Amino acid sequence: MFTEIEDHHVLSVNKHTDLKPGVYIETQLCFSKEDEKSSLLIRQFMRDGDEACSVIDMIHIDKEKSNVIFQDFMLIDSGEWQAGNGLKSFDLADFLPDSFVDYIYTGSTEGDVIEVLP
């Protein structure tokens, strides 16, 4: 949701204007297949003062297929996760391919701090 991809359009029903005002702190989690032919970057954003993240950008890179897939998720007032395509579920795992369980955690870093104004 916070990622701008130059010369490409990311279609999503999730909008910045839907976020609660506040300061969002990013953590980037990196995962890779053992053969390193594909990787997964999860950018999670937690609003300062909240107990859990409420926005997730997920970028999957498949080097073998030269394929990049972007998906965003937002925690909505009902307690459900809403994917960028509008689908909703209380369990974020419902949106993920089974093959993601084969990925190995390779590290994390602190990212951006973003302020959403009312």
N, C-alpha and C positions, 0 to 999 in steps of 0.2 A: 504494500500500500504506500509506503514511503519511498520506494525505489522508483526513480525515473530512469527509463531506458531510452537513450537517445535514438531518435529516428524509428522508434517502435511505439506502438500503442498497447497498453495493458488494459484490457476491458475487465471491469470489476464492479459489482453492485456495492461493494464496500467503499465508502467515501470518507475523506478526512473530516468532513462536516458532521459525520455520524459519531465521531469520537467525543468522549467527555473531555472538557477542558482540563488542562494540567500539563505537567512535565513528564514526558515519556523517556525512559532510559532503555537503550538498546543493548542486548547481549547477542553476540553471534556464536552459534554452535556449528561446528564443522564435523562432517561425517564422510567416510569414503568406503567404497568396496575394497575388499582385501587386494584385488588385482589392480586397484587404482584407476579403473577404466570409467568409473563414474563417481560423482561426489554430490553431496547434499549440503547446502548452506541454509541454516534456519536463523532468521533474524527475528528475535522476539522482543517485543516492546512492553515494558511494564510501567504503568502510570505511577509516579512517585506517591507513596502512601498505600498503594494497593498490595495485596498479598500474592497476586499471580499476574502473569502477563495477560494482556487483552488484545494484542495485535501480533500476528505472525506473518512474515513474508518467507516463503519457501522457494528456493531456487535449486532445481535438480539439473546437473550437467552430466550428460552421457557422451563421453569422448569417442566411443566406438561409433555411435550413430550421428555424431556431430549435432546433438539435439540439446536444447535448453528449454526447460519447462518452468514457468513461474506460476505460483499460486499464492493467494493471500487469504488470511482468515481473520475474522473479527469476533470477539466475544460480545454478544448482543444482550440486551436487557433481560431476555427470557432465560439466560444462562446457557444458551446454545452457542456453538461456534457456527458462524456463517462463512461459507467459502465464497470466493470471488464470483462464482457462477450462480450464487443465490441458494445453493443447497445448505441445509442446516442439520446439525446433529449435536447432541450433548457430549459426544465422544469424538475428539479430534482424530483419533485413529481410524474412524470410519471413512475418512477422506483419503487415507494413505494406502498405497499399494502394499501388498504383503511382502514384496521383495525388500522393502525398507528395513525389515528386521535384520537383514544381512549386512547392514552398514555398521562400520566401526567408528566410534567417537574418536576424533583426532585432536580436538581442542576447542577452546572458546576464547573470545576476546570481548572486552567492553567496546561498544560502538558509540553511536551518536546520542546526543541528548536533544530532544525535540519538544518544543513548547506548542501546545494546541490552545489557542485563545478562544474565549466564548463567542 
